């Protein structure tokens, strides 16, 4: 499911507001803003801009997908990048997943893991590079899919 719980949404909105409006001291962790949050700031800004332009995402269905061509020279091999949600909110072993409770995993066409949930920035970079600026389906890729 793409929508988050209400308290998580307000927490993330506060993070976005602080990242936009304030100079953040790295030692100031009172509201949960940390150095790892800054590493994903580009993606949060993309989402914020999308919501500003397109409206609330509450009506967006779960199970969405995008089909893009492989680009091995950029590290985008044939396969699937899944976004999964952990239904057990308390499980985030060693705090390794920066998107908890959401997990990204990149699986090849043969079923091998190309990139797991610990490399979330790399996966988001791949998705962002493949999809940014595309407003229409890529016909050849959709036909192959």
Secondary structure, DSSP 8 states (H G I E B T S, - for coil): -----HHHHHHHHHHHHHHHHS---TT--TTS--HHHHHTHHHHHHHHHHHHHH--STT--SS-------BGGGTB-SEEEEEEE-S-TT--GGG--TTTTEEEEEEETTS-EEE-GGGHHHHHHHHHHHHTT--S--HHHHHH-
